[in-house]
């Protein structure tokens, strides 16, 4: 299966289009190394929410493609202390006085490797904190390397965070994956299902921050086997037990379009949670 890599312009930015006979994707390094399009060619299905114009993208960049979050989720009052070091982030969720989503998703990344190796396409991009003035928010010097590997219909993404100094720092990472769900142009939410290997529900306060209370989910089997998204809105934090030995896989199924998308998180099990949000029109994001 022959692969290809092309340099293109997308949203007025230099971008990388890559693919094979089954899948085609677009990565924009200058926009936070955001994977802004993943298309399943055989059914002409766009899996991710992709902007039609620069103006549309600028209104809400976090709601397109697969923004990378570091640190992920919300930080109360935008600050915390770890081992005597203060971390202060700008308040960007004004109505709740939180910082949200971190600093990787809106900074330009550099392109490293991009090559076709037989049936595999490999692309590497890198973010270096030393290229930006981040000391007030994140005093440590770090590099973040993202590696994308496409084989047939499987796209594997790995994120590696390297501490360039000697002082430890707290860390977490997330993919703010925004799906174009339902996938089919005539599909309805009643024909769509999402399944998650979860059995816990984290209680959130009115600022969408965890209270510390964790409860058993009221409909565990339904969520694990697949629930309809019709008339359901989410902004929830779910957890799961590692000892249950369930595969850490989220599955989105559009029965009308005849398509199923699977997301597997391999090295994120130790975090033990998954965040899911669906607004009024799209499945906004899933990240762990």
C-alpha positions as CSV (number, residue, x, y, z in Angstrom):
1,X,0.0,0.0,0.0
2,X,1.8,3.1,-1.3
3,X,2.1,6.1,1.1
4,X,2.7,9.7,0.3
5,X,3.6,13.0,2.0
6,X,2.9,16.4,0.4
7,X,3.6,20.0,1.5
8,X,0.5,22.1,1.2
9,X,-1.1,25.3,2.4
10,X,-4.0,24.9,4.8
11,X,-5.7,27.8,6.6
12,X,-3.0,30.0,5.1
13,X,-0.3,28.0,7.0
14,X,2.3,25.5,5.8
15,X,0.9,22.1,6.4
16,X,1.7,18.4,5.7
17,X,-0.8,16.2,3.9
18,X,-0.1,12.5,4.2
19,X,-1.9,9.3,3.5
20,X,-2.3,6.1,1.6
21,X,-5.2,4.4,-0.3
22,X,-7.4,4.3,2.8
23,X,-6.7,7.3,4.9
24,X,-5.6,10.9,4.3
25,X,-4.7,13.4,7.0
26,X,-3.5,17.0,7.4
27,X,-1.1,18.2,10.1
28,X,-0.4,21.9,10.7
29,X,2.8,22.3,12.7
30,X,2.4,26.1,13.1
31,X,-1.0,25.7,14.7
32,X,0.1,23.7,17.7
33,X,1.0,20.7,15.6
34,X,-2.7,20.2,15.3
35,X,-4.0,17.2,13.3
36,X,-6.8,19.1,11.6
37,X,-8.2,16.4,9.2
38,X,-8.3,12.6,9.1
39,X,-10.4,11.4,6.2
40,X,-11.5,7.8,5.5
41,X,-11.3,7.8,1.7
42,X,-13.5,4.8,0.8
43,X,-16.6,6.3,2.3
44,X,-15.4,10.0,2.0
45,X,-15.8,10.3,5.8
46,X,-14.1,13.1,7.7
47,X,-13.5,11.9,11.2
48,X,-12.5,15.2,12.8
49,X,-14.2,18.5,13.0
50,X,-12.4,20.5,10.3
51,X,-12.7,24.3,9.8
52,X,-13.9,25.6,6.4
53,X,-12.0,28.9,6.8
54,X,-9.3,30.7,8.8
55,X,-12.0,33.0,10.3
56,X,-14.0,29.9,11.5
57,X,-10.9,28.4,13.0
58,X,-9.9,31.5,14.8
59,X,-13.2,31.8,16.6
60,X,-12.5,28.6,18.6
61,X,-9.2,26.8,17.7
62,X,-9.6,24.3,20.5
63,X,-12.8,22.9,18.9
64,X,-11.1,21.7,15.7
65,X,-8.9,18.7,15.0
66,X,-6.8,17.2,17.7
67,X,-5.3,20.0,19.9
68,X,-2.5,18.8,22.2
69,X,-3.0,19.7,25.9
70,X,-0.2,20.3,28.4
71,X,-1.1,20.7,31.1
72,X,-4.6,19.3,30.4
73,X,-7.9,20.1,31.9
74,X,-8.6,23.0,34.4
75,X,-6.3,24.6,36.9
76,X,-8.1,26.3,39.8
77,X,-7.4,30.0,39.8
78,X,-4.7,29.3,37.3
79,X,-2.0,28.4,39.8
80,X,-0.6,25.7,42.1
81,X,2.6,24.9,43.9
82,X,4.7,21.7,43.5
83,X,7.8,20.9,45.6
84,X,8.2,24.6,46.4
85,X,7.9,25.8,42.8
86,X,4.9,28.1,41.9
87,X,3.1,27.6,38.5
88,X,1.0,30.5,37.4
89,X,-1.1,30.3,34.2
90,X,-3.3,33.0,32.7
91,X,-7.0,32.8,33.5
92,X,-8.7,32.0,30.2
93,X,-12.0,30.5,31.4
94,X,-13.1,33.8,32.9
95,X,-16.6,32.8,34.1
96,X,-15.1,30.1,36.3
97,X,-11.8,31.7,37.1
98,X,-9.8,28.8,35.8
99,X,-6.9,28.2,33.4
100,X,-7.8,25.6,30.8
101,X,-5.9,23.6,28.1
102,X,-2.3,24.6,28.8
103,X,0.2,26.2,26.4
104,X,1.1,23.7,23.6
105,X,-2.0,23.9,21.4
106,X,-1.5,27.5,20.2
107,X,2.3,27.6,19.8
108,X,4.2,26.7,16.5
109,X,6.1,23.4,16.5
110,X,9.1,22.5,14.4
111,X,9.1,19.7,11.8
112,X,11.7,17.0,12.3
113,X,11.3,13.7,10.4
114,X,8.8,13.1,7.6
115,X,9.3,10.0,5.5
116,X,7.7,7.1,3.8
117,X,9.2,3.8,4.8
118,X,7.6,1.2,2.6
119,X,4.0,0.8,3.9
120,X,4.6,3.2,6.9
121,X,4.5,7.0,7.0
122,X,6.4,8.6,9.9
123,X,6.2,12.3,10.8
124,X,7.8,13.9,13.9
125,X,7.2,17.4,15.2
126,X,8.8,19.0,18.3
127,X,8.0,21.8,20.7
128,X,10.8,23.4,22.8
129,X,9.8,25.7,25.7
130,X,13.1,27.5,25.3
131,X,11.8,29.1,22.1
132,X,9.1,30.9,24.1
133,X,8.8,33.1,27.2
134,X,7.0,30.6,29.5
135,X,9.0,31.0,32.7
136,X,6.2,32.7,34.7
137,X,3.9,29.8,33.9
138,X,6.2,26.8,33.6
139,X,9.8,27.5,35.0
140,X,11.3,24.2,33.7
141,X,12.8,23.8,30.3
142,X,11.1,21.0,28.4
143,X,10.8,19.5,24.9
144,X,7.7,17.7,23.6
145,X,8.1,15.4,20.7
146,X,5.1,14.0,18.8
147,X,5.4,11.1,16.5
148,X,2.7,10.0,14.0
149,X,2.9,6.7,12.2
150,X,0.3,5.7,9.6
151,X,0.0,2.0,8.5
152,X,-3.0,1.1,6.4
153,X,-6.1,2.4,8.3
154,X,-4.2,2.7,11.7
155,X,-2.8,6.0,12.8
156,X,-0.6,5.8,15.9
157,X,0.4,8.9,17.8
158,X,3.0,9.1,20.5
159,X,3.9,12.0,22.7
160,X,7.2,12.2,24.6
161,X,7.9,14.9,27.1
162,X,11.5,15.4,28.1
163,X,12.8,17.4,31.2
164,X,15.9,19.3,30.1
165,X,16.7,20.2,33.6
166,X,17.2,18.4,36.9
167,X,14.2,19.6,38.9
168,X,11.1,17.4,38.8
169,X,7.8,18.8,37.6
170,X,4.2,17.7,37.6
171,X,2.9,16.7,34.2
172,X,-0.1,15.4,32.4
173,X,-1.0,15.4,28.7
174,X,-4.2,15.0,26.7
175,X,-5.5,15.0,23.1
176,X,-8.5,17.3,22.8
177,X,-9.9,15.2,19.9
178,X,-12.9,16.8,18.3
179,X,-15.0,14.4,16.3
180,X,-17.2,15.2,13.3
181,X,-19.9,12.9,14.8
182,X,-22.1,11.5,13.3
183,X,-19.7,10.6,10.6
184,X,-22.2,10.2,7.8
185,X,-23.9,13.2,6.1
186,X,-27.4,11.8,6.6
187,X,-26.7,9.9,9.9
188,X,-28.6,10.8,13.1
189,X,-27.4,10.7,16.6
190,X,-30.0,8.0,17.4
191,X,-28.0,5.7,15.1
192,X,-24.7,6.4,16.9
193,X,-23.0,4.8,19.9
194,X,-20.1,5.5,22.1
195,X,-18.5,2.9,24.4
196,X,-15.9,3.5,27.1
197,X,-14.2,1.1,29.5
198,X,-15.3,3.2,32.6
199,X,-17.0,2.4,35.9
200,X,-16.3,5.5,37.9
201,X,-17.7,9.1,37.7
202,X,-15.8,12.0,39.2
203,X,-17.9,14.6,40.9
204,X,-17.3,18.1,39.6
205,X,-18.3,21.4,41.3
206,X,-19.8,24.4,39.7
207,X,-16.4,25.5,38.4
208,X,-16.0,22.1,36.6
209,X,-13.3,21.1,39.0
210,X,-13.1,17.7,40.8
211,X,-14.4,17.8,44.3
212,X,-12.4,14.6,45.2
213,X,-15.5,12.5,45.4
214,X,-15.6,9.5,43.0
215,X,-18.7,7.4,42.6
216,X,-19.6,4.2,40.7
217,X,-21.3,5.1,37.4
218,X,-25.1,4.5,37.5
219,X,-25.1,2.8,34.1
220,X,-21.7,1.1,33.8
221,X,-22.7,-1.7,31.5
222,X,-24.6,0.6,29.2
223,X,-21.5,2.8,28.8
224,X,-19.2,-0.1,28.3
225,X,-21.4,-1.8,25.8
226,X,-22.3,1.4,23.9
227,X,-24.7,4.2,24.6
228,X,-26.7,6.4,22.3
229,X,-25.8,10.1,22.1
230,X,-29.3,11.1,21.2
231,X,-30.6,13.8,23.6
232,X,-27.4,13.4,25.8
233,X,-25.0,16.2,26.6
234,X,-21.8,15.6,28.4
235,X,-19.1,17.5,30.3
236,X,-18.0,14.7,32.5
237,X,-14.9,13.1,33.9
238,X,-15.0,9.3,34.1
239,X,-12.6,6.8,35.7
240,X,-11.8,3.2,35.5
241,X,-10.1,0.5,37.5
242,X,-6.8,-0.9,36.1
243,X,-7.3,-4.2,37.9
244,X,-10.4,-4.9,35.8
245,X,-7.9,-5.4,32.9
246,X,-10.2,-3.9,30.3
247,X,-8.8,-2.7,27.0
248,X,-8.4,1.1,27.2
249,X,-10.3,1.8,24.1
250,X,-13.1,4.3,23.2
251,X,-15.2,3.2,20.2
252,X,-17.5,5.5,18.2
253,X,-20.0,3.8,15.9
254,X,-22.1,5.4,13.2
255,X,-24.4,2.5,12.1
256,X,-26.1,4.5,9.3
257,X,-22.7,5.4,7.8
258,X,-21.4,1.9,8.4
259,X,-18.3,3.1,10.1
260,X,-16.7,2.5,13.4
261,X,-13.7,4.5,14.8
262,X,-11.6,3.2,17.6
263,X,-9.2,5.2,19.9
264,X,-6.7,3.3,22.0
265,X,-4.6,4.8,24.7
266,X,-1.7,2.6,25.4
267,X,0.6,4.4,27.9
268,X,-2.0,6.6,29.6
269,X,-3.5,4.0,31.9
270,X,-1.8,5.3,35.0
271,X,-3.9,8.5,34.8
272,X,-7.0,6.4,35.3
273,X,-9.6,8.8,33.8
274,X,-11.2,10.0,30.6
275,X,-12.9,13.3,29.9
276,X,-15.8,13.4,27.5
277,X,-17.8,16.4,26.3
278,X,-20.6,16.7,23.8
279,X,-22.2,20.1,23.0
280,X,-25.4,20.7,21.2
281,X,-24.1,19.8,17.7
282,X,-20.9,17.7,17.8
283,X,-19.1,15.3,20.0
284,X,-16.7,18.0,21.2
285,X,-13.9,16.0,22.7
286,X,-12.5,13.0,24.4
287,X,-9.2,13.0,26.2
288,X,-7.5,11.1,28.9
